[in-house]
Amino acid sequence: MTNNHSPGPVIRNAIAADIAAITEIYAEAVKFGKASFEWCPPDQSEMLRRYHLLVDNDFPYVVATINDAIAGYAYAGPYRHRIGYQWTVENTVYVNPEFQKLGLGSLLLERIIHLCTEKNFRQMIAVIGDSANFSSIRLHEKMGFSHVGTLTDIGRKHEKWLDSVIMQLPLGTGSSQPPD
């Protein structure tokens, strides 16, 4: 008797070998979506450079796999580069369209929140491309993020002006105590 039940998604740290699949997922989002304000998808070498820029500086970068296929990825990076922002991160989550509506975005974001809290970051910012990106807004609301503002018509893509929705989540003790 064979077991036809496939294992559930696995969330693990991303490795350099994952970048080819990550590049494909992001390229789809750049070409057809409004979450990223890039117009041309970066190539694999650029995506690898971006990956190393984060992981070599101890920022978390994870993937979701289903049956060993990369189904999505998430990471956190600096919100801004000035020293006063060092306890604040900005998150990014992308899921392959073939694997959307399976809860992977929640699993990925939950892991990133956990890892950033462990690293003593105090605030997480979501900059959501397009105020009509309801799935991303709902995901962040579900994970406890609060709306802090909308920058209207801040970017242009696919012949349209687009908003950026800003959401925020305190991590750990947030701003109630000074950082260690």
Protein Blocks (a to p, Z undefined) as FASTA:
>chain_A
ZZfbdcddddddddfklmmmmmmmmmmmmmmmmkbccfbdcdfklmmmmmmmmmmnopac
ddddeehiafbdcddddfblcfklmmpccddddddfklgonommmmmmmmmmmmmmmnop
abdcdddehjklmmlmmmmmmnopacfbdcehkbceehiacddddddddehjljmbccZZ
